[in-house]
Amino acid sequence: MFFDEMPVAPADAILGLTAAFKADPRATKANLGVGVFMDETGRTPILDVVKRAERMLLDEETSKTYLPIAGLPEFGEAVRRFVLGDAFCDDGAHGLATAQSLGGTGALQLGAQLLRRFRPGATVWLPTPTWGNHRAIFSGAGLAVRDYPYYATDLRRVDPEALAEALATIPAGDVVLLHACCHNPTGADLDAAIWARVAATAAQAGWLPFFDFAYQGFGDGAEADRAGLLSVLRAVPEALVASSFSKNMGLYSERVGALTLVAGSAAAAEAGLSQLRRVVREIASNAQRHGGSIALKVLADPVLRADWLRELEAMRTRIVSSRAALVDGLRARVPDHDFSYLLRQKGMFSYCGLNDAQVAWLREQKAVYMVKGGRINVAGLLPGQLPYVCDSIAAALAQ
Ligand SMILES: Cc1ncc(COP(=O)(O)O)c(C=O)c1O
């Protein structure tokens, strides 16, 4: 028999946490484990510009016929201009091509399939720690996966020496996954000086950078967040960039993302795109219309675009102020503890500094849920919950 020989797969660690939170009968509880942006009322809203774009599409669309395999060329162009910036796209030296994908996950998957076909012997190097799905995606595509040191727990930040040393020894032809900004799960990003070292190392060692850019706009701002990525792209001939509108346009369930190839020349980009089309054809046959049309409308309509950038900035500001309020609350309760590392972190996620035993204690004793390793979503922290969460973390630190 086929199915009855299958073991039951373990539940997804983060989704499982939310299920446990929902089932928790305690009246006072907080879920800091979720992976979505929440406003101050705990909602993950549909952006106003998305609603407006959808209304326009409702009136304008005349057919649901199939799109081109890799999505509309206008979508690819608009997305990569947002992701890489006009200056990089216009200098004409890089050979760019973009395919629409099923979210950032789909973009990583497209890249993984391309690597499996054209560089099957390559090892994909992942930072420690990283988003759990990275390993599953690349090893699921049959690629060897190894780790490089990223976050130094004792320093509560990236150790630039350890990082540079590790990246320098990765062989030419291998692939290095880099979080472009808002590192998930730690929130620990690279500063300009470390990015410059990464860029120089990539150029010298000859490995292929594969960027995961899932949180553009949530760190220092939509333009500032691409600075590190660009410093690497200017130093190397080739790279892959997986991007997503799940977070910055709030299109989570619409599954809109893109894989951009930085191929070195127009001819190589066209060849790369032709191969990507074969991959998409096998996985999904062709691009998904609704989500892609929303993103394109918002990017291409100047009024919608300006309003979107304001809404995106408001989400970023909420994250920054939630982080600051958490630090104030913790400092008031545990004055001798240094929480400055929390303020240095970027994006929704933070390694809050608790160990796994303290994380388990918080969940059991206080009904405060966070991901193993101490990852919290600062955008999931609601103002009304803040005093309770700070009291609870302070109590956990005293354990
Ligand atoms: C680092 C990272 N990459 C990629 C993704 C994929 O996002 P999506 O497929 O929802 O666009 C996520 C989502 O949580 C993420 O945290």
The ligand as an SDF file (V2000), in Angstrom:
LIG
                    3D

 16 16  0  0  0  0  0  0  0  0999 V2000
   13.1990   34.8900    5.1880 C   0  0  0  0  0  0  0  0  0  0  0  0
   11.9510   34.5830    4.4420 C   0  0  0  0  0  0  0  0  0  0  0  0
   12.0280   34.2830    3.1480 N   0  0  0  0  0  0  0  0  0  0  0  0
   10.9450   34.0080    2.4210 C   0  0  0  0  0  0  0  0  0  0  0  0
    9.6940   34.0070    2.9860 C   0  0  0  0  0  0  0  0  0  0  0  0
    8.5610   33.6450    2.1010 C   0  0  0  0  0  0  0  0  0  0  0  0
    7.4940   34.4400    2.0840 O   0  0  0  0  0  0  0  0  0  0  0  0
    6.2830   34.2210    1.1010 P   0  0  0  0  0  0  0  0  0  0  0  0
    6.4630   32.9340    0.3860 O   0  0  0  0  0  0  0  0  0  0  0  0
    5.0820   34.1910    1.9840 O   0  0  0  0  0  0  0  0  0  0  0  0
    6.3070   35.3720    0.1740 O   0  0  0  0  0  0  0  0  0  0  0  0
    9.5480   34.2940    4.3420 C   0  0  0  0  0  0  0  0  0  0  0  0
    8.2300   34.2740    4.9740 C   0  0  0  0  0  0  0  0  0  0  0  0
    8.0340   34.2000    6.1340 O   0  0  0  0  0  0  0  0  0  0  0  0
   10.7200   34.5920    5.0890 C   0  0  0  0  0  0  0  0  0  0  0  0
   10.6700   34.8960    6.3820 O   0  0  0  0  0  0  0  0  0  0  0  0
  1  2  1  0
  2  3  1  0
  2 15  2  0
  3  4  2  0
  4  5  1  0
  5  6  1  0
  5 12  2  0
  6  7  1  0
  7  8  1  0
  8  9  2  0
  8 10  1  0
  8 11  1  0
 12 13  1  0
 12 15  1  0
 13 14  2  0
 15 16  1  0
M  END
$$$$
